[in-house]
Amino acid sequence: MKLTINGCQHEVTAATLAALLAELDYDGGWLATALNGEVVPARERDGCALADGDRIEILAPMKGG
């Protein structure tokens, strides 16, 4: 299916948000995720189904100053 992830188009096979994170090699509960503008808590990612055309945002903390 085609998804927009962090503003870029991707073709993926994942059916859930948790599977998408694994497919894209994201790891860790410290990530923040949103599906179509709605925050998805880490505990809900396994049950968060994806559909063609969804918009996903994946945010990770960065070090710096």
N, C-alpha and C positions, 0 to 999 in steps of 0.2 A: 504494500500500500504506500501511497505518497503522503508524507507528512512534512510540515514546515517546522524545523527544529532550530531554535535560536536564529530565526530569520532566513534559514537556508533550506531549500528543498532536499529531501532525502527519500529514497526508496528503501523500505524496511520490510521485514517479515514478522516482527514482534506484534503480538496481539494485545499486550498489556503494557502499562507504563514501566513496570518492573522489568519486563522482558526487553523493552526498548533500551533501558539503561544498561543492561547486560550486553545487548547486541552492540551498543556503541562504546563499550568498555568503560563506562562510568561505574565507580565503586564508592560505597560509603553512604552512611545515613546522614552525613553532613550536607548533602545536596539539597537544594530547594528546587521543587518542580511545580510547573503550572501547566494545565491543559485548557486550552481555549480561554485563557485569562483568569482561570480559577486555580488557586493554590491546591495542590494535592499533597497532603501529609505523607511522610515516608510509610507509615503503617497502612495506608490505603492504596499504595502503588500496585500491589499484587492483584487487586480486584478492579483496577482502573482500566477498563477496556478502551482501546484506541479504534478510531474509524478513519477511513480515507479522508484526507483534507484537514485533519486536526492540526492545531498549532500547539507546539510544545516549547516550553522554555525550561532550560536546565541551568541553574546557577550554582557556582561553587565559590567558597571563600578564597581570597587571594592574600598572600603575604605582601607586605610593603609598607611604605610610610611616606 
